[in-house]
Amino acid sequence: QVQLVESGGGLVQAGGSLRLSCVASGLIFRPNVMGWYRQAPGKQRDLVATITSGGSPNYANSVKGRFTISRDNATNTVFLQMNSLKSEDTAIYYCNFAGTLERTNYWGQGTQVTVSS
């Protein structure tokens, strides 16, 4: 089992920045992929960004150039730096951990990000 604890959400004005953090604990093996997904009201949960334990990032087109994902393998923490935020970025952001070889998948509780225009 892997537990995920997110932090860093909140309310910010359009054009502002926020940094999300997610700490994973439990039975953690490599390789793995950690990342962020988001779900706006009435919409499906969509990929924002992921990063492998080897450090390879992947971004949704809608956030490329504005968001940066990074991780610290020593503390099993993934970060999402969000700059130039837009109202359409408003959503609940969920942390995800996927064990590559174990084929496991875990979700955090989610953290609300609200961007006011």
WOTANOR-V953826 format. One record per residue. N is the residue number from 1. OMEGA is omega in degrees with one decimal (NA if undefined). BURIAL is 1 if it has 24 or more other ideal C-beta (glycine too) atoms within 12 Angstrom, else 0. Layout:
((N:OMEGA:BURIAL) (N:OMEGA:BURIAL))
//
This chain:
((1:177.1:0) (2:176.3:1) (3:-178.6:0) (4:178.5:1) (5:-177.8:1) (6:173.4:1) (7:172.5:1) (8:177.9:1) (9:178.6:1) (10:-178.9:0) (11:-179.4:0) (12:177.3:1) (13:177.2:0) (14:-176.5:0) (15:-178.4:0) (16:-176.0:0) (17:171.6:0) (18:175.6:1) (19:177.3:1) (20:175.7:1) (21:177.5:1) (22:179.5:1) (23:177.5:1) (24:176.8:1) (25:-178.8:0) (26:-178.2:0) (27:-175.7:0) (28:178.1:1) (29:173.8:0) (30:9.1:0) (31:175.3:0) (32:177.7:1) (33:173.0:1) (34:-178.1:1) (35:-177.0:1) (36:173.0:1) (37:178.3:1) (38:-179.9:1) (39:176.0:0) (40:-179.0:1) (41:177.7:0) (42:-177.9:0) (43:178.3:0) (44:177.0:0) (45:-175.4:0) (46:175.1:1) (47:169.5:1) (48:-179.8:1) (49:173.8:1) (50:177.2:1) (51:-179.7:1) (52:177.3:1) (53:175.0:1) (54:174.8:0) (55:179.9:0) (56:-179.0:0) (57:175.0:1) (58:-175.8:0) (59:167.3:1) (60:-178.5:1) (61:-174.6:0) (62:-177.2:0) (63:-179.4:1) (64:-179.8:0) (65:179.7:0) (66:-177.4:1) (67:176.2:1) (68:177.0:1) (69:177.8:1) (70:179.9:1) (71:175.6:1) (72:-176.6:0) (73:-179.5:0) (74:-179.1:0) (75:-179.3:0) (76:-178.0:1) (77:174.6:1) (78:-178.2:1) (79:172.2:1) (80:175.5:1) (81:-176.7:1) (82:179.3:1) (83:178.5:0) (84:-176.0:0) (85:180.0:1) (86:179.8:1) (87:-179.7:0) (88:174.0:0) (89:179.3:1) (90:-177.5:1) (91:166.3:1) (92:-178.6:1) (93:-177.3:1) (94:173.5:1) (95:-179.7:1) (96:174.5:1) (97:179.3:1) (98:175.5:1) (99:-171.8:1) (100:-176.3:0) (101:-178.8:0) (102:-176.7:0) (103:176.2:0) (104:-176.4:0) (105:-178.1:0) (106:-179.6:1) (107:170.5:1) (108:-177.8:1) (109:-179.8:0) (110:176.3:1) (111:-174.5:1) (112:171.3:1) (113:179.7:1) (114:179.9:1) (115:-178.8:1) (116:-178.5:0) (117:NA:0))
//
